């Protein structure tokens, strides 16, 4: 996927999430989310943690070539095993606990995404990075996985707070392209008879999907991601 398009989608979606979090009350930070056992503050801390890997990745030597795509990044291996998920949960909770308040956490997230955005904008098309799991990936492909994190967990946070989703068209489009195999995804979505938001919710487990619906997505070459 075009690196500039993904960088733009990341910037716009992360900025929207940051703005949404500025209005969260002290009590709302402790509300539960569907991502048990995380609260609202834990979940925002998780999103901050997963985008904060990028500065170190960009500072490290670039691998010779990319070998893993965004879809392959979400393969069901040990990175989503129970012990890895437990570590992921604890890391987010620890980061949230380290902040003096929800407002401080929101400001920390705002600072982090802006730093990541500036670094990514400075990188040339075709830049290759190595993930903390050892995967050599195009920056555009890895950053696409970060758009997934910001967008999908943004839906989780909006639901937990009882707000209308703030998902941006730019992020929704690139995630849809990832899940439906590219620019022909819009035609596939029309065949499903779903709106974009409903499709993204169903495809990422945010809304129930029937066996028949899942088979229809399969027939349209939909991609199922393993999410922690």
C-alpha positions as CSV (number, residue, x, y, z in Angstrom):
1,X,0.0,0.0,0.0
2,X,1.2,3.5,-0.8
3,X,3.3,4.8,2.2
4,X,2.0,8.3,1.9
5,X,-1.6,7.2,2.0
6,X,-1.0,5.1,5.1
7,X,0.9,7.9,6.9
8,X,-2.0,10.3,6.2
9,X,-4.5,7.7,7.5
10,X,-2.5,7.2,10.7
11,X,-2.1,11.0,11.3
12,X,-5.8,11.7,10.7
13,X,-7.1,8.8,12.8
14,X,-4.6,9.2,15.7
15,X,-5.4,12.9,15.8
16,X,-9.1,12.2,15.9
17,X,-8.6,9.7,18.8
18,X,-6.5,12.2,20.7
19,X,-9.2,14.9,20.4
20,X,-11.8,12.4,21.5
21,X,-9.8,11.6,24.6
22,X,-9.5,15.2,25.7
23,X,-13.2,15.2,26.8
24,X,-13.1,12.0,28.9
25,X,-14.1,12.6,32.6
26,X,-12.2,11.3,35.6
27,X,-14.8,8.6,36.2
28,X,-15.0,7.6,32.5
29,X,-11.3,6.6,32.5
30,X,-12.2,3.7,34.8
31,X,-15.1,2.3,32.6
32,X,-14.7,-1.3,31.3
33,X,-14.1,-2.0,27.7
34,X,-14.9,-5.0,25.6
35,X,-11.1,-5.8,25.7
36,X,-11.3,-7.4,29.1
37,X,-9.7,-6.7,31.6
38,X,-8.7,-3.3,30.2
39,X,-10.5,-0.1,31.3
40,X,-10.7,3.0,29.1
41,X,-7.3,4.2,30.4
42,X,-5.7,0.8,30.0
43,X,-6.9,0.5,26.4
44,X,-5.6,4.0,25.4
45,X,-2.3,3.1,27.1
46,X,-2.2,0.0,24.9
47,X,-2.7,2.0,21.7
48,X,0.1,4.4,22.9
49,X,2.4,1.4,23.6
50,X,1.9,-0.2,20.2
51,X,2.7,3.0,18.3
52,X,5.6,3.8,20.5
53,X,7.6,0.9,19.1
54,X,8.2,2.9,15.9
55,X,10.9,5.4,16.9
56,X,13.2,2.6,18.0
57,X,12.4,0.6,14.8
58,X,13.2,3.6,12.6
59,X,16.5,4.3,14.5
60,X,17.7,0.7,14.0
61,X,19.5,-0.5,10.9
62,X,17.0,-1.3,8.0
63,X,16.8,-4.9,6.9
64,X,17.8,-5.6,3.3
65,X,14.3,-6.5,2.2
66,X,10.8,-6.9,3.4
67,X,9.5,-10.4,3.9
68,X,6.2,-10.0,5.8
69,X,3.1,-8.1,4.8
70,X,0.5,-6.5,7.1
71,X,-1.8,-9.5,6.6
72,X,1.0,-11.9,7.5
73,X,1.9,-9.9,10.5
74,X,-1.4,-10.9,12.0
75,X,-0.7,-14.7,11.5
76,X,-1.8,-16.9,14.5
77,X,1.6,-17.7,16.0
78,X,3.2,-17.3,19.4
79,X,2.8,-13.5,19.4
80,X,-0.9,-14.1,20.2
81,X,-0.4,-17.0,22.5
82,X,-1.8,-16.7,26.1
83,X,1.5,-15.7,27.7
84,X,2.1,-13.0,25.0
85,X,-1.4,-11.7,25.5
86,X,-0.9,-11.6,29.3
87,X,2.3,-9.6,28.8
88,X,0.5,-7.3,26.4
89,X,-2.2,-6.7,29.0
90,X,0.2,-6.1,31.8
91,X,2.3,-3.7,29.7
92,X,-0.7,-1.5,29.0
93,X,-1.9,-1.6,32.6
94,X,1.6,-0.6,33.9
95,X,1.8,2.3,31.4
96,X,-1.6,3.6,32.4
97,X,-0.7,3.3,36.1
98,X,2.5,5.3,35.6
99,X,0.4,8.3,34.5
100,X,-0.7,10.8,37.1
101,X,-4.2,11.1,35.6
102,X,-6.3,10.3,32.6
103,X,-5.6,13.7,31.2
104,X,-1.8,13.0,31.5
105,X,-2.3,9.8,29.7
106,X,-4.2,11.6,26.9
107,X,-1.4,14.1,26.6
108,X,1.2,11.4,26.5
109,X,-0.7,9.7,23.7
110,X,-0.9,13.0,21.8
111,X,2.8,13.6,22.1
112,X,3.6,10.0,21.1
113,X,1.5,9.9,17.9
114,X,2.8,13.2,16.7
115,X,6.4,12.1,17.2
116,X,5.7,8.9,15.2
117,X,3.9,10.9,12.5
118,X,6.9,13.3,12.1
119,X,9.4,10.4,11.9
120,X,7.3,8.5,9.3
121,X,6.8,11.5,7.1
122,X,10.6,11.9,6.9
123,X,11.1,8.3,5.6
124,X,11.4,7.5,1.9
125,X,9.0,5.3,0.1
126,X,10.1,1.7,0.4
127,X,11.7,2.0,3.8
128,X,12.0,-1.4,5.5
129,X,11.9,-1.8,9.3
130,X,12.2,-4.8,11.7
131,X,9.4,-5.3,14.2
132,X,10.0,-6.3,17.8
133,X,8.9,-9.8,16.7
134,X,11.7,-9.9,14.1
135,X,9.6,-9.4,11.0
136,X,11.2,-7.4,8.2
137,X,8.4,-5.3,6.8
138,X,7.9,-2.2,4.7
139,X,7.2,0.8,6.9
140,X,4.0,1.2,5.0
141,X,2.8,-2.3,5.9
142,X,3.8,-2.0,9.6
143,X,2.2,1.4,9.9
144,X,-0.9,-0.1,8.4
145,X,-1.1,-2.5,11.3
146,X,-0.9,0.6,13.6
147,X,-3.8,2.2,11.7
148,X,-5.7,-1.0,12.5
149,X,-4.9,-0.7,16.2
150,X,-5.8,3.0,16.4
151,X,-9.0,2.6,14.3
152,X,-10.3,-0.7,15.8
153,X,-9.5,0.3,19.4
154,X,-11.0,3.7,18.7
155,X,-14.3,1.8,18.1
156,X,-13.8,0.0,21.4
157,X,-13.2,3.2,23.3
158,X,-16.2,5.0,21.7
159,X,-18.5,2.1,22.6
160,X,-17.1,2.0,26.2
161,X,-17.8,5.8,26.5
162,X,-21.2,5.6,24.9
163,X,-20.2,7.8,22.1
164,X,-20.8,7.7,18.3
165,X,-17.8,6.2,16.5
166,X,-15.2,8.8,15.4
167,X,-13.6,6.5,12.8
168,X,-12.3,8.6,10.0
169,X,-12.9,7.8,6.3
170,X,-9.2,7.6,5.6
171,X,-8.5,5.0,8.2
172,X,-11.7,3.1,7.4
173,X,-10.7,2.9,3.8
174,X,-7.2,1.5,4.3
175,X,-8.4,-1.0,6.9
176,X,-11.1,-2.1,4.5
177,X,-8.5,-2.5,1.7
178,X,-6.4,-4.6,4.0
179,X,-9.4,-6.9,4.9
180,X,-10.9,-7.1,1.4
181,X,-7.7,-7.3,-0.7
182,X,-7.3,-3.8,-2.1
183,X,-9.3,-1.2,-4.0
184,X,-11.9,-3.7,-5.3
185,X,-13.0,-4.0,-1.7
186,X,-15.7,-1.4,-2.2
187,X,-17.4,-3.7,-4.8
188,X,-17.1,-6.6,-2.5
189,X,-18.7,-4.6,0.3
190,X,-21.6,-3.8,-2.0
191,X,-22.1,-7.5,-2.6
192,X,-22.3,-8.1,1.2
193,X,-24.9,-5.4,1.6
194,X,-23.2,-3.9,4.6
195,X,-22.0,-0.4,5.3
196,X,-18.3,0.1,5.8
197,X,-18.6,0.5,9.6
198,X,-20.7,-2.6,10.0
199,X,-18.2,-4.6,7.9
200,X,-15.3,-3.4,10.0
201,X,-17.1,-4.3,13.2
202,X,-17.9,-7.8,12.0
203,X,-14.6,-8.5,10.4
204,X,-12.7,-7.6,13.7
205,X,-15.1,-9.2,16.2
206,X,-16.7,-6.0,17.3
207,X,-20.1,-7.3,16.2
208,X,-21.4,-10.9,15.9
209,X,-21.1,-12.5,12.5
210,X,-23.1,-15.6,11.5
211,X,-21.5,-18.6,9.9
212,X,-23.3,-17.8,6.6
213,X,-22.0,-14.2,6.7
214,X,-18.4,-15.4,7.4
215,X,-18.7,-17.8,4.4
216,X,-19.8,-14.9,2.2
217,X,-16.8,-12.9,3.3
218,X,-14.6,-15.9,2.5
219,X,-16.1,-16.1,-1.0
220,X,-15.1,-12.5,-1.6
221,X,-11.5,-13.3,-0.5
222,X,-11.8,-11.5,2.8
223,X,-8.9,-11.7,5.1
224,X,-9.3,-12.7,8.7
225,X,-6.7,-11.2,11.1
226,X,-5.6,-12.8,14.4
227,X,-6.1,-10.0,17.0
228,X,-4.8,-10.3,20.5
